[in-house]
Amino acid sequence: MDQSKFSLLLDLLEQGIELFKGKPRCDVALPSREKLQAVLEKIRVDTSKIGVLCQDGGSDLPLIQLEALAETLVQGCLSLAALLHCLTSGAGPSLKSVLQAAAASVLQPAGHLLKELFESGGGKAVKSSIGHVWGALESCEKVPFDNKSAIFKRIAVVLTSMQDGIREMDELSGGENKKMKIEEEEEEEHRAVHEIDEVRGKVSEQKTIDEVRGKVSEQKTIDEVRGKVSEQKNIDEVHNQTELGQRQVDDEEQRPSRALEVEVHVASAAKEKVEGAEDEEDAFEFESGELSEAEQRTLLCARKLVETAGRVLRCISKPLLQGPAVIQDADLDNWENVLWHSQAMQRCCENLGAGMYPPQSYDEVCGAAEGLYNSAALLLQEVPEACAAQIESDTSALEVMLEDCWVHLQAAMPTSDS
């Protein structure tokens, strides 16, 4: 391909991303999700054709066909950018940023695909670039079309992150009782030893039984020989039959003993394997140190604050989820502020979780906890008036709980680092 033509295609892809800096046309009907699916499928087909032509690589690539496919691919990418840009009509900051990111996630790897195609001559590099384009297309299929979906999806991410923070605090709190852990390990070891002793006792008992059975079998053999001698039968034949019968009896009666010996061996090997696995796991386990009694109290109070802040966010976002599909312009700013404060809560929650590891820095913990408390309190003030009445009783109770958690956390923390 001519270098100027190649540069033009790359510039067109860049312009597709820059399109989001301008305002959308208001006289154009908003596209449907079916239209989006059709555009994405067209791009997927074009990249598949490029992959088929370049699967072997080399210098004998059909350049004319590749140039035509490259132009078609760029046209499809520009159609996608234009479609997503149309959706920014009436969009708030959240929806607009999501749509712009979705367009860039497809156009940028498409440009990289063109570079690999005409600079490296196909091969594995082109296949890898096609894979990146397909991954972006799959993500783009789920892009939100309205402000409500865009805001709520981001709030869901915040709630998930806060739940992960609570889980991390639970693990840290549970991992501090090392004495209990050691006692459990010792109890498990004693139980394993006891089981092995029981098996060995069964083996010893079985050996005693085998000895008695051997004597009984021997007596039976003597009686049989005497009976056969008295009946004037061939002594040699009787002797051979007796030896054969004795071997069969011994084999049958020794099988339980051998089985128990094998059981002992398996139990011992299993115990050694478990101990080895525990040693290997301990070698890679992160030791965070022990929490002091004061740090443990701080951890529990911080966890309660994070949990209550999460309940505040779930309560406030409930009217958004159950409300109309289209957010009214008068309420859009409020919901954008709710999202902004919730993302601030997420950052504070992450900082607070990191500050829980010993030795705790109480200035750091206090700063993160205060930020979390303030963000949650501001959330309660950002509920749109149309939705405030629905959750008024819940928000009043949560406001009291939030204040109580903050007071308890302040009381649990020392005034400064010691």
VOPAGU-2260 file (C-alpha; in pm, 1 decimal, decimal comma):
REM VOPAGU-2260
SITE   aa  ch    i         X         Y         Z
SITE  MET   A    0       0,0       0,0       0,0
SITE  ASP   A    1     112,9     351,8     -75,9
SITE  GLN   A    2     251,6     522,5     234,6
SITE  SER   A    3      30,7     828,3     192,7
SITE  LYS   A    4    -280,1     610,7     168,8
SITE  PHE   A    5    -173,6     411,7     471,7
SITE  SER   A    6    -121,1     731,6     672,3
SITE  LEU   A    7    -461,9     857,6     561,3
SITE  LEU   A    8    -634,5     548,4     699,8
SITE  LEU   A    9    -460,9     589,9    1035,1
SITE  ASP   A   10    -554,0     959,3    1044,8
SITE  LEU   A   11    -917,8     870,7     980,9
SITE  LEU   A   12    -917,3     637,8    1280,2
SITE  GLU   A   13    -771,6     914,5    1496,4
SITE  GLN   A   14   -1041,3    1152,7    1374,8
SITE  GLY   A   15   -1303,9     898,2    1474,6
SITE  ILE   A   16   -1182,4     921,8    1834,5
SITE  GLU   A   17   -1156,8    1302,3    1817,7
SITE  LEU   A   18   -1520,1    1311,1    1706,9
SITE  PHE   A   19   -1631,3    1294,2    2071,0
SITE  LYS   A   20   -1484,9    1636,2    2142,1
SITE  GLY   A   21   -1764,4    1791,7    1937,8
SITE  LYS   A   22   -2137,5    1808,8    2002,4
SITE  PRO   A   23   -2367,4    1550,5    1842,5
SITE  ARG   A   24   -2631,8    1644,7    1589,8
SITE  CYS   A   25   -2971,3    1682,4    1752,7
SITE  ASP   A   26   -3169,1    1627,6    1430,4
SITE  VAL   A   27   -3054,6    1266,5    1393,8
SITE  ALA   A   28   -3257,1     980,0    1538,5
SITE  LEU   A   29   -3081,0     783,8    1809,2
SITE  PRO   A   30   -2952,8     448,8    1681,5
SITE  SER   A   31   -3086,4     120,5    1814,4
SITE  ARG   A   32   -2890,1    -162,2    1972,0
SITE  GLU   A   33   -2965,9    -373,7    1664,6
SITE  LYS   A   34   -2787,8    -114,0    1452,4
SITE  LEU   A   35   -2490,1    -129,0    1687,9
SITE  GLN   A   36   -2480,8    -508,7    1662,0
SITE  ALA   A   37   -2483,4    -487,8    1282,0
SITE  VAL   A   38   -2190,4    -244,0    1274,4
SITE  LEU   A   39   -1989,4    -455,2    1518,5
SITE  GLU   A   40   -2055,6    -769,6    1316,6
SITE  LYS   A   41   -1938,4    -595,1     998,3
SITE  ILE   A   42   -1608,4    -505,0    1165,7
SITE  ARG   A   43   -1573,6    -860,3    1293,8
SITE  VAL   A   44   -1624,1   -1002,9     943,5
SITE  ASP   A   45   -1370,2    -763,4     789,0
SITE  THR   A   46   -1103,7    -853,7    1044,3
SITE  SER   A   47   -1176,7   -1223,8     989,7
SITE  LYS   A   48   -1116,3   -1186,4     617,4
SITE  ILE   A   49    -787,6   -1010,2     686,5
SITE  GLY   A   50    -686,7   -1294,4     914,3
SITE  VAL   A   51    -762,3   -1554,4     647,0
SITE  LEU   A   52    -553,7   -1373,3     385,2
SITE  CYS   A   53    -261,7   -1325,1     625,1
SITE  GLN   A   54    -262,1   -1662,2     795,3
SITE  ASP   A   55      58,5   -1776,1     622,1
SITE  GLY   A   56     236,3   -1439,2     609,9
SITE  GLY   A   57     526,6   -1389,3     372,2
SITE  SER   A   58     584,4   -1152,3      83,1
SITE  ASP   A   59     322,5   -1299,8    -152,0
SITE  LEU   A   60      21,5   -1146,5      23,9
SITE  PRO   A   61    -267,3   -1032,1    -200,1
SITE  LEU   A   62    -202,7    -661,5    -148,1
SITE  ILE   A   63    -493,2    -539,0    -359,0
SITE  GLN   A   64    -745,1    -739,5    -158,3
SITE  LEU   A   65    -581,9    -637,0     169,5
SITE  GLU   A   66    -599,5    -269,4      76,1
SITE  ALA   A   67    -968,7    -302,8      -3,3
SITE  LEU   A   68   -1033,5    -481,7     327,0
SITE  ALA   A   69    -833,8    -219,6     517,2
SITE  GLU   A   70   -1045,8      58,5     369,3
SITE  THR   A   71   -1364,3    -132,2     451,7
SITE  LEU   A   72   -1242,9    -188,8     807,4
SITE  VAL   A   73   -1173,2     181,5     856,4
SITE  GLN   A   74   -1518,0     268,1     720,9
SITE  GLY   A   75   -1677,2      27,2     967,4
SITE  CYS   A   76   -1479,5     175,6    1257,0
SITE  LEU   A   77   -1585,1     528,3    1159,3
SITE  SER   A   78   -1947,4     412,8    1141,2
SITE  LEU   A   79   -1912,7     275,3    1493,7
SITE  ALA   A   80   -1763,8     601,5    1620,7
SITE  ALA   A   81   -2043,9     803,1    1458,0
SITE  LEU   A   82   -2310,1     573,3    1604,5
SITE  LEU   A   83   -2170,9     596,8    1957,3
SITE  HIS   A   84   -2127,1     971,7    1920,4
SITE  CYS   A   85   -2497,8    1006,5    1838,0
SITE  LEU   A   86   -2577,3     848,5    2174,2
SITE  THR   A   87   -2401,4    1135,0    2352,8
SITE  SER   A   88   -2700,2    1357,3    2273,3
SITE  GLY   A   89   -2842,0    1439,4    2616,2
SITE  ALA   A   90   -2574,6    1228,4    2783,8
SITE  GLY   A   91   -2423,4    1318,3    3116,3
SITE  PRO   A   92   -2050,4    1301,0    3188,4
SITE  SER   A   93   -2066,3     932,3    3285,7
SITE  LEU   A   94   -2242,1     809,3    2972,6
SITE  LYS   A   95   -2030,6    1027,0    2744,6
SITE  SER   A   96   -1704,0     898,2    2891,4
SITE  VAL   A   97   -1822,8     537,5    2860,0
SITE  LEU   A   98   -1919,6     583,6    2494,6
SITE  GLN   A   99   -1592,7     755,4    2409,1
SITE  ALA   A  100   -1393,0     481,7    2581,0
SITE  ALA   A  101   -1589,9     215,1    2392,3
SITE  ALA   A  102   -1512,3     377,2    2057,3
SITE  ALA   A  103   -1143,7     417,6    2141,0
SITE  SER   A  104   -1122,7      55,0    2257,3
SITE  VAL   A  105   -1209,1     -57,2    1902,5
SITE  LEU   A  106   -1045,0     210,6    1687,7
SITE  GLN   A  107    -705,6     199,8    1858,0
SITE  PRO   A  108    -646,1    -177,0    1816,0
SITE  ALA   A  109    -782,1    -147,8    1460,9
SITE  GLY   A  110    -508,8     107,5    1387,2
SITE  HIS   A  111    -251,9    -123,8    1543,0
SITE  LEU   A  112    -382,0    -403,8    1319,9
SITE  LEU   A  113    -324,9    -191,7    1009,6
SITE  LYS   A  114      30,8    -115,0    1119,4
SITE  GLU   A  115     107,2    -482,4    1171,9
SITE  LEU   A  116     -55,2    -568,1     841,3
SITE  PHE   A  117     147,8    -333,7     621,6
SITE  GLU   A  118     470,1    -314,6     821,2
SITE  SER   A  119     532,1    -672,9     934,5
SITE  GLY   A  120     364,8    -850,5     644,0
SITE  GLY   A  121     110,6   -1055,9     837,1
SITE  GLY   A  122     177,8   -1364,4    1046,0
SITE  LYS   A  123     131,3   -1408,0    1420,4
SITE  ALA   A  124     141,1   -1035,1    1494,4
SITE  VAL   A  125    -166,8    -978,4    1277,9
SITE  LYS   A  126    -353,0   -1263,6    1446,8
SITE  SER   A  127    -276,9   -1115,2    1787,3
SITE  SER   A  128    -404,1    -772,9    1676,7
SITE  ILE   A  129    -722,6    -928,4    1541,1
SITE  GLY   A  130    -775,6   -1091,5    1879,4
SITE  HIS   A  131    -750,7    -752,3    2050,6
SITE  VAL   A  132   -1007,2    -605,5    1809,6
SITE  TRP   A  133   -1247,8    -892,1    1873,0
SITE  GLY   A  134   -1214,0    -851,8    2249,1
SITE  ALA   A  135   -1299,7    -482,8    2217,6
SITE  LEU   A  136   -1600,0    -563,0    1997,3
SITE  GLU   A  137   -1732,4    -805,4    2256,6
SITE  SER   A  138   -1706,6    -541,9    2529,9
SITE  CYS   A  139   -1864,5    -280,4    2305,9
SITE  GLU   A  140   -2176,1    -495,2    2265,8
SITE  LYS   A  141   -2264,1    -424,4    2630,6
SITE  VAL   A  142   -2214,6     -48,2    2619,5
SITE  PRO   A  143   -2498,0     143,2    2795,4
SITE  PHE   A  144   -2734,4     350,5    2583,4
SITE  ASP   A  145   -2869,0     581,0    2855,0
SITE  ASN   A  146   -2756,9     777,5    3159,0
SITE  LYS   A  147   -2930,7     547,4    3404,1
SITE  SER   A  148   -2744,8     236,1    3289,3
SITE  ALA   A  149   -2409,4     413,6    3273,5
SITE  ILE   A  150   -2439,6     556,1    3625,7
SITE  PHE   A  151   -2575,4     240,9    3785,6
SITE  LYS   A  152   -2306,0      18,3    3632,8
SITE  ARG   A  153   -2039,0     238,1    3784,4
SITE  ILE   A  154   -2215,4     237,5    4120,5
SITE  ALA   A  155   -2223,3    -143,1    4102,9
SITE  VAL   A  156   -1845,5    -141,8    4056,9
SITE  VAL   A  157   -1811,3      71,2    4370,8
SITE  LEU   A  158   -2033,6    -162,9    4573,3
SITE  THR   A  159   -1831,8    -463,6    4459,4
SITE  SER   A  160   -1507,4    -294,3    4557,5
SITE  MET   A  161   -1642,5    -207,3    4902,4
SITE  GLN   A  162   -1758,3    -564,4    4954,0
SITE  ASP   A  163   -1408,3    -682,8    4865,2
SITE  GLY   A  164   -1272,4    -441,9    5125,1
SITE  ILE   A  165   -1498,7    -590,1    5392,1
SITE  ARG   A  166   -1387,0    -940,0    5295,7
SITE  GLU   A  167   -1022,6    -835,3    5321,8
SITE  MET   A  168   -1081,7    -695,5    5670,5
SITE  ASP   A  169   -1253,2   -1018,8    5773,5
SITE  GLU   A  170    -953,6   -1220,3    5655,4
SITE  LEU   A  171    -714,6    -990,8    5839,7
SITE  SER   A  172    -915,4   -1013,1    6159,2
SITE  GLY   A  173    -950,7   -1391,0    6136,6
SITE  GLY   A  174    -583,0   -1443,6    6064,6
SITE  GLU   A  175    -472,3   -1281,3    6387,6
SITE  ASN   A  176    -576,1   -1557,0    6625,3
SITE  LYS   A  177    -262,0   -1761,7    6570,5
SITE  LYS   A  178    -295,5   -1942,1    6901,8
SITE  MET   A  179    -625,0   -2092,8    6795,0
SITE  LYS   A  180    -474,0   -2185,7    6459,3
SITE  ILE   A  181    -181,2   -2364,7    6627,9
SITE  GLU   A  182    -416,6   -2550,2    6860,2
SITE  GLU   A  183    -625,9   -2663,9    6564,4
SITE  GLU   A  184    -314,7   -2786,8    6382,5
SITE  GLU   A  185    -195,9   -2977,1    6691,5
SITE  GLU   A  186    -539,2   -3131,1    6738,8
SITE  GLU   A  187    -542,4   -3240,8    6375,7
SITE  GLU   A  188    -196,5   -3393,4    6413,8
SITE  HIS   A  189    -299,6   -3583,7    6729,2
SITE  ARG   A  190    -608,9   -3709,5    6549,4
SITE  ALA   A  191    -398,3   -3839,0    6259,8
SITE  VAL   A  192    -154,5   -4013,0    6497,3
SITE  HIS   A  193    -445,1   -4167,8    6686,9
SITE  GLU   A  194    -594,2   -4302,9    6365,1
SITE  ILE   A  195    -260,1   -4457,9    6267,8
SITE  ASP   A  196    -227,1   -4617,6    6614,2
SITE  GLU   A  197    -574,3   -4764,0    6580,0
SITE  VAL   A  198    -483,2   -4914,8    6244,4
SITE  ARG   A  199    -161,1   -5057,8    6386,7
SITE  GLY   A  200    -358,2   -5206,2    6676,6
SITE  LYS   A  201    -588,0   -5374,7    6429,4
SITE  VAL   A  202    -284,2   -5516,0    6249,5
SITE  SER   A  203    -145,0   -5657,6    6576,3
SITE  GLU   A  204    -482,3   -5804,8    6664,0
SITE  GLN   A  205    -512,0   -5953,8    6318,3
SITE  LYS   A  206    -170,4   -6117,5    6350,9
SITE  THR   A  207    -281,2   -6285,3    6676,1
SITE  ILE   A  208    -594,0   -6412,0    6503,8
SITE  ASP   A  209    -380,5   -6542,2    6218,0
SITE  GLU   A  210    -163,3   -6739,2    6460,9
SITE  VAL   A  211    -468,2   -6902,3    6622,1
SITE  ARG   A  212    -618,2   -6980,9    6284,6
SITE  GLY   A  213    -286,4   -7131,8    6177,3
SITE  LYS   A  214    -283,6   -7368,8    6473,3
SITE  VAL   A  215    -644,8   -7467,4    6413,6
SITE  SER   A  216    -571,5   -7524,8    6047,8
SITE  GLU   A  217    -268,4   -7735,0    6137,1
SITE  GLN   A  218    -475,5   -7950,0    6373,2
SITE  LYS   A  219    -739,9   -7994,5    6104,9
SITE  THR   A  220    -473,9   -8108,5    5863,1
SITE  ILE   A  221    -339,1   -8366,4    6110,0
SITE  ASP   A  222    -690,1   -8500,4    6171,4
SITE  GLU   A  223    -751,5   -8527,6    5800,1
SITE  VAL   A  224    -425,4   -8717,6    5750,0
SITE  ARG   A  225    -504,6   -8956,1    6031,8
SITE  GLY   A  226    -850,4   -9014,5    5889,9
SITE  LYS   A  227    -717,1   -9085,7    5547,4
SITE  VAL   A  228    -446,6   -9319,5    5685,9
SITE  SER   A  229    -710,9   -9510,4    5873,4
SITE  GLU   A  230    -902,2   -9546,8    5549,4
SITE  GLN   A  231    -595,5   -9707,2    5385,7
SITE  LYS   A  232    -539,4   -9424,8    5132,1
SITE  ASN   A  233    -214,2   -9322,3    4980,6
SITE  ILE   A  234     -18,7   -9121,1    5237,4
SITE  ASP   A  235     173,6   -8929,8    4970,0
SITE  GLU   A  236    -146,0   -8818,9    4799,1
SITE  VAL   A  237    -290,8   -8704,8    5130,7
SITE  HIS   A  238      29,1   -8515,4    5209,0
SITE  ASN   A  239      21,6   -8329,1    4875,0
SITE  GLN   A  240    -342,3   -8234,3    4913,9
SITE  THR   A  241    -277,9   -8116,2    5268,3
SITE  GLU   A  242       7,3   -7887,1    5159,5
SITE  LEU   A  243    -205,5   -7739,6    4881,0
SITE  GLY   A  244    -495,9   -7677,8    5116,4
SITE  GLN   A  245    -265,8   -7522,0    5374,7
SITE  ARG   A  246    -124,9   -7272,3    5122,3
SITE  GLN   A  247    -475,4   -7170,1    5017,7
SITE  VAL   A  248    -581,4   -7122,7    5378,7
SITE  ASP   A  249    -271,4   -6916,3    5455,9
SITE  ASP   A  250    -327,1   -6692,6    5152,9
SITE  GLU   A  251    -691,0   -6632,6    5236,3
SITE  GLU   A  252    -626,4   -6561,1    5603,9
SITE  GLN   A  253    -326,2   -6335,7    5544,7
SITE  ARG   A  254    -512,8   -6105,3    5306,4
SITE  PRO   A  255    -681,8   -5899,2    5584,7
SITE  SER   A  256    -346,5   -5858,4    5757,1
SITE  ARG   A  257    -180,2   -5738,4    5437,8
SITE  ALA   A  258    -469,6   -5502,7    5368,3
SITE  LEU   A  259    -431,9   -5346,2    5710,7
SITE  GLU   A  260     -57,6   -5305,7    5660,7
SITE  VAL   A  261    -126,3   -5128,7    5332,7
SITE  GLU   A  262    -381,6   -4909,3    5509,5
SITE  VAL   A  263    -118,8   -4806,0    5764,5
SITE  HIS   A  264     125,3   -4722,6    5487,3
SITE  VAL   A  265    -134,0   -4517,2    5298,2
SITE  ALA   A  266    -237,9   -4328,1    5612,3
SITE  SER   A  267     124,0   -4244,6    5694,6
SITE  ALA   A  268     193,8   -4131,7    5338,1
SITE  ALA   A  269    -120,0   -3915,9    5335,4
SITE  LYS   A  270     -16,8   -3749,7    5660,7
SITE  GLU   A  271     330,9   -3675,6    5524,4
SITE  LYS   A  272     177,8   -3535,0    5204,8
SITE  VAL   A  273     -55,3   -3304,8    5400,1
SITE  GLU   A  274     230,1   -3183,9    5619,0
SITE  GLY   A  275     444,6   -3119,2    5311,2
SITE  ALA   A  276     164,6   -2925,2    5141,9
SITE  GLU   A  277     112,9   -2715,6    5455,1
SITE  ASP   A  278     484,3   -2638,2    5473,2
SITE  GLU   A  279     485,5   -2536,5    5107,1
SITE  GLU   A  280     177,2   -2319,0    5156,4
SITE  ASP   A  281     330,3   -2154,0    5462,2
SITE  ALA   A  282     641,9   -2071,5    5260,0
SITE  PHE   A  283     437,1   -1851,4    5024,6
SITE  GLU   A  284     189,7   -1716,8    5280,8
SITE  PHE   A  285     209,9   -1345,3    5352,3
SITE  GLU   A  286     266,1   -1279,0    5720,2
SITE  SER   A  287     116,6    -942,2    5804,6
SITE  GLY   A  288     210,9    -948,1    6171,3
SITE  GLU   A  289     -13,9    -951,2    6474,3
SITE  LEU   A  290    -273,5    -689,1    6550,2
SITE  SER   A  291    -262,2    -542,2    6895,9
SITE  GLU   A  292    -579,2    -522,0    7099,8
SITE  ALA   A  293    -621,2    -155,1    7008,2
SITE  GLU   A  294    -559,9    -227,6    6638,9
SITE  GLN   A  295    -814,1    -508,6    6651,0
SITE  ARG   A  296   -1076,6    -270,4    6790,8
SITE  THR   A  297    -992,6     -17,0    6521,9
SITE  LEU   A  298   -1029,0    -285,1    6254,8
SITE  LEU   A  299   -1372,9    -391,2    6377,8
SITE  CYS   A  300   -1497,2     -31,7    6395,6
SITE  ALA   A  301   -1356,8      44,7    6048,6
SITE  ARG   A  302   -1530,6    -261,0    5907,2
SITE  LYS   A  303   -1860,9    -145,9    6054,6
SITE  LEU   A  304   -1814,0     198,1    5899,5
SITE  VAL   A  305   -1744,7      50,2    5554,0
SITE  GLU   A  306   -2043,6    -181,3    5584,9
SITE  THR   A  307   -2274,7     106,2    5683,3
SITE  ALA   A  308   -2144,2     326,5    5401,3
SITE  GLY   A  309   -2221,1      44,8    5158,1
SITE  ARG   A  310   -2574,7      22,4    5293,1
SITE  VAL   A  311   -2613,6     396,7    5239,7
SITE  LEU   A  312   -2508,1     363,7    4875,7
SITE  ARG   A  313   -2738,3      65,7    4813,7
SITE  CYS   A  314   -3030,1     249,7    4970,2
SITE  ILE   A  315   -2975,7     562,9    4761,6
SITE  SER   A  316   -2920,6     376,7    4434,3
SITE  LYS   A  317   -3238,2     171,1    4478,1
SITE  PRO   A  318   -3468,3     446,7    4337,6
SITE  LEU   A  319   -3231,7     479,6    4041,7
SITE  LEU   A  320   -3261,5     109,3    3964,9
SITE  GLN   A  321   -3638,3      96,9    4009,7
SITE  GLY   A  322   -3709,5     435,6    3852,0
SITE  PRO   A  323   -3791,5     524,4    3491,0
SITE  ALA   A  324   -3552,6     431,5    3211,8
SITE  VAL   A  325   -3480,4     794,8    3127,2
SITE  ILE   A  326   -3342,8    1023,8    3395,8
SITE  GLN   A  327   -3497,7    1367,6    3388,9
SITE  ASP   A  328   -3260,7    1654,2    3316,0
SITE  ALA   A  329   -3341,8    1810,7    3652,0
SITE  ASP   A  330   -3227,4    1495,1    3835,3
SITE  LEU   A  331   -2926,5    1409,6    3619,6
SITE  ASP   A  332   -2686,2    1636,2    3807,7
SITE  ASN   A  333   -2792,8    1483,1    4138,6
SITE  TRP   A  334   -2727,7    1130,1    4017,2
SITE  GLU   A  335   -2393,2    1232,9    3871,0
SITE  ASN   A  336   -2303,5    1376,8    4212,0
SITE  VAL   A  337   -2413,2    1052,5    4376,1
SITE  LEU   A  338   -2175,0     864,9    4148,8
SITE  TRP   A  339   -1893,7    1111,0    4216,3
SITE  HIS   A  340   -1930,1    1076,4    4593,8
SITE  SER   A  341   -1958,5     698,1    4567,3
SITE  GLN   A  342   -1631,2     681,0    4374,2
SITE  ALA   A  343   -1473,6     897,7    4643,3
SITE  MET   A  344   -1605,7     644,1    4895,5
SITE  GLN   A  345   -1439,8     365,8    4698,2
SITE  ARG   A  346   -1100,4     535,6    4713,1
SITE  CYS   A  347   -1135,5     601,4    5086,7
SITE  CYS   A  348   -1243,0     242,1    5146,0
SITE  GLU   A  349    -935,9     111,4    4962,6
SITE  ASN   A  350    -708,6     342,3    5162,6
SITE  LEU   A  351    -878,0     242,1    5486,1
SITE  GLY   A  352    -836,1    -127,2    5409,1
SITE  ALA   A  353    -468,1     -76,8    5332,3
SITE  GLY   A  354    -424,3     111,3    5660,1
SITE  MET   A  355    -558,1    -179,5    5865,6
SITE  TYR   A  356    -242,0    -388,6    5828,9
SITE  PRO   A  357     -11,2    -372,7    6129,0
SITE  PRO   A  358     158,0    -161,0    6228,5
SITE  GLN   A  359    -133,0      72,7    6167,5
SITE  SER   A  360     -67,0     437,4    6094,1
SITE  TYR   A  361    -342,8     609,9    6283,1
SITE  ASP   A  362    -308,3     937,4    6094,6
SITE  GLU   A  363    -357,8     742,7    5771,7
SITE  VAL   A  364    -649,3     545,1    5914,1
SITE  CYS   A  365    -814,1     857,1    6051,7
SITE  GLY   A  366    -781,1    1043,0    5720,9
SITE  ALA   A  367    -928,7     757,1    5516,4
SITE  ALA   A  368   -1208,5     694,7    5767,2
SITE  GLU   A  369   -1301,9    1062,3    5782,9
SITE  GLY   A  370   -1312,2    1081,3    5403,4
SITE  LEU   A  371   -1536,4     774,0    5390,7
SITE  TYR   A  372   -1769,7     916,5    5654,4
SITE  ASN   A  373   -1794,1    1257,1    5484,0
SITE  SER   A  374   -1860,0    1103,6    5140,9
SITE  ALA   A  375   -2135,2     880,7    5279,6
SITE  ALA   A  376   -2290,8    1176,5    5462,3
SITE  LEU   A  377   -2286,3    1384,2    5142,8
SITE  LEU   A  378   -2454,2    1098,8    4957,0
SITE  LEU   A  379   -2754,3    1132,7    5184,3
SITE  GLN   A  380   -2789,9    1494,3    5071,1
SITE  GLU   A  381   -2768,6    1423,8    4696,9
SITE  VAL   A  382   -3083,9    1217,5    4656,6
SITE  PRO   A  383   -3314,4    1381,7    4398,8
SITE  GLU   A  384   -3625,2    1531,8    4555,2
SITE  ALA   A  385   -3851,1    1305,9    4350,9
SITE  CYS   A  386   -3687,7     999,0    4508,8
SITE  ALA   A  387   -3621,5    1131,0    4858,8
SITE  ALA   A  388   -3972,1    1055,2    4985,5
SITE  GLN   A  389   -3942,1     686,9    4887,9
SITE  ILE   A  390   -3643,1     623,3    5111,8
SITE  GLU   A  391   -3683,7     893,4    5375,7
SITE  SER   A  392   -3729,6     652,2    5667,2
SITE  ASP   A  393   -3434,7     438,2    5555,7
SITE  THR   A  394   -3201,1     732,3    5506,4
SITE  SER   A  395   -3290,0     873,6    5848,6
SITE  ALA   A  396   -3198,2     545,8    6017,3
SITE  LEU   A  397   -2880,0     511,5    5812,6
SITE  GLU   A  398   -2776,0     864,8    5900,3
SITE  VAL   A  399   -2792,5     776,1    6269,9
SITE  MET   A  400   -2602,6     449,4    6212,9
SITE  LEU   A  401   -2334,8     627,6    6012,1
SITE  GLU   A  402   -2281,1     886,2    6284,2
SITE  ASP   A  403   -2265,8     612,1    6547,4
SITE  CYS   A  404   -2002,9     416,8    6349,6
SITE  TRP   A  405   -1790,0     727,2    6308,4
SITE  VAL   A  406   -1805,9     807,9    6680,8
SITE  HIS   A  407   -1707,8     451,5    6776,7
SITE  LEU   A  408   -1417,8     450,3    6531,1
SITE  GLN   A  409   -1287,9     780,3    6666,5
SITE  ALA   A  410   -1303,8     640,8    7018,4
SITE  ALA   A  411   -1118,1     324,8    6915,3
SITE  MET   A  412    -831,0     511,9    6749,8
SITE  PRO   A  413    -551,9     674,8    6949,2
SITE  THR   A  414    -516,4    1046,1    6890,3
SITE  SER   A  415    -184,6    1010,0    6704,2
SITE  ASP   A  416      80,3     760,3    6600,3
SITE  SER   A  417     265,7     619,0    6896,3
